[in-house]
């Protein structure tokens, strides 16, 4: 889009409208990038929560195994 904007003839009768249209499209790309970045952040948070839950589950499982070992040795 930047190259298209730079290539426009400043003497073109529709120059201002063309530039505004391309600038609008350019700005929309930034909006899309921002939306994607927010989604990435949300997915990373979900991944961290899932990993933490798995770690907690693994810890509980190890505790139960240790309890079983201690219970049988008594």
C-alpha atoms as one frame of an Amber mdcrd trajectory, in Angstrom:
protein
   0.000   0.000   0.000   2.849   2.364   0.774   4.377   1.767  -2.642   1.031
   2.432  -4.288   0.667   5.644  -2.323   4.161   6.750  -3.301   3.507   5.938
  -6.964   0.419   8.129  -7.344   0.672  11.141  -9.594   0.153  14.235  -7.487
  -1.452  15.946 -10.503  -4.124  13.234 -10.794  -7.602  14.749 -10.401  -8.497
  12.006  -7.913  -5.204  11.997  -6.044  -6.672  13.044  -2.669  -9.433  10.442
  -2.794  -7.025   7.704  -3.826  -4.608   8.578  -1.044  -7.424   8.669   1.516
  -8.704   5.286   0.322  -5.279   3.686   0.561  -4.635   5.329   3.933  -7.937
   3.897   5.202  -6.935   0.434   3.970  -3.510   0.875   5.536  -5.091   1.827
   8.881  -7.397  -1.204   8.678  -4.313  -3.421   8.457  -3.096  -1.990  11.761
  -6.521  -2.689  13.294  -6.259  -6.285  12.075  -2.747  -6.606  13.499  -3.958
  -5.305  16.854  -6.870  -7.781  16.919  -4.496 -10.652  16.136  -2.064  -9.531
  18.855  -4.915  -9.496  21.384  -5.957 -12.999  20.292  -2.360 -14.209  20.596
  -2.171 -12.785  24.129  -5.417 -14.516  25.089  -4.210 -17.831  23.658  -0.892
 -17.523  25.477  -2.797 -16.952  28.730  -4.915 -20.036  28.055  -1.786 -22.089
  27.373  -0.207 -20.901  30.643  -3.379 -21.783  32.590  -3.500 -25.247  31.024
   0.180 -25.816  31.798  -0.336 -24.689  35.400  -3.338 -27.004  35.762  -1.288
 -29.879  34.374   1.545 -29.135  36.786  -0.957 -29.048  39.650  -2.460 -32.341
  38.487   0.989 -33.896  38.234   1.821 -32.675  41.749  -1.379 -34.162  43.147
  -0.636 -37.448  41.392   2.900 -37.533  42.862   1.522 -36.709  46.309  -0.959
 -39.581  46.063   1.825 -41.935  44.984   3.976 -40.800  47.894   1.048 -41.188
  50.286   0.507 -44.709  49.008   4.190 -45.533  49.566   4.131 -44.075  53.086
   0.835 -45.827  53.908   2.152 -49.254  52.760   5.422 -48.872  54.643   3.683
 -48.169  57.957
